Amino acid sequence: MKYLGIEKKKARWGWVFVMPAIVLFLLFSLYPMLNAFYNTFFNIKLLSLRKPEFVGFRNYIYVLNSPGFWNSVKATVIFTLGAFIPLTVFSMVFGMIITTRKAGQKAMQLMIYAPAILSSVVAALIWMLIFDPRGLANSAVNFLMRTPGVDHHWLTDTVMIRVSTITIYVWKYVGYFTIIFVTGIAKIPQSVLEAATIDGATAMQTIRKVILPLLKPTTVMVSIVAMLNCLKSFSTQYLFTQRGAPLEPIDVITLNIYNTAMRDLNISRACVMSVLLFIVMMILTLIRMNSSERNVVSY
């Protein structure tokens, strides 16, 4: 009987444990992606019994010349920029506040992270009650602006509904990225911070000259991951439109993909938009990987 070394045995058992995850990835991730790309070259209608017709790049040409698609691109860009910038800034600020506090650190982490464990639908329903004309949002804004009784149309006005969806997303996910910043700050050696204090640096100088530069890899990662997540946002916009909100201001690409496939029954054009979104996300992922390699920090 051939003798197997301990390393080969470990490698064999490693494949045994990893194989279920690989099989699930191939079945439920890789195959649907390849199938979606394949479907873009055919004219496939949902619920149609006709044999799909090969149309080449006709679906891509139609989508790229569609005003609805470019409106979705505009809505997605506005939502992404409006959400990921506050997400990055607030999560960094909260992370620094948490790490500098002596008392109540765990309680603050729990309070900030709590919305992240809610489902997106539940979060949207909570905020729809807040954005109701008689809800807390109007009351708070009217109290601050001293305009009692004014309805600010959170769910009907073009600008306000964009602000509403961005607010919900930031509120829900800021705790998740705060924990990442807390971890990044905790990795900074205490000796580096003590050296800055001994050299006479103030708290603001320590943050600006020491902590922020050393947090650059974490900041890059959080900003790119937040941007990717914003590009995939769907449930809040879908729920708002189902409750009567105007579609055009919040018709992000994911919502357009859903409506094209399920409402218009055109699977091929929905797959085209999915492929285009996938390409954009891949480009952003490559940028993140390259940025991470260039921003390796040595203490």
Disulfide bonds with the S-S distance in Angstrom:
none
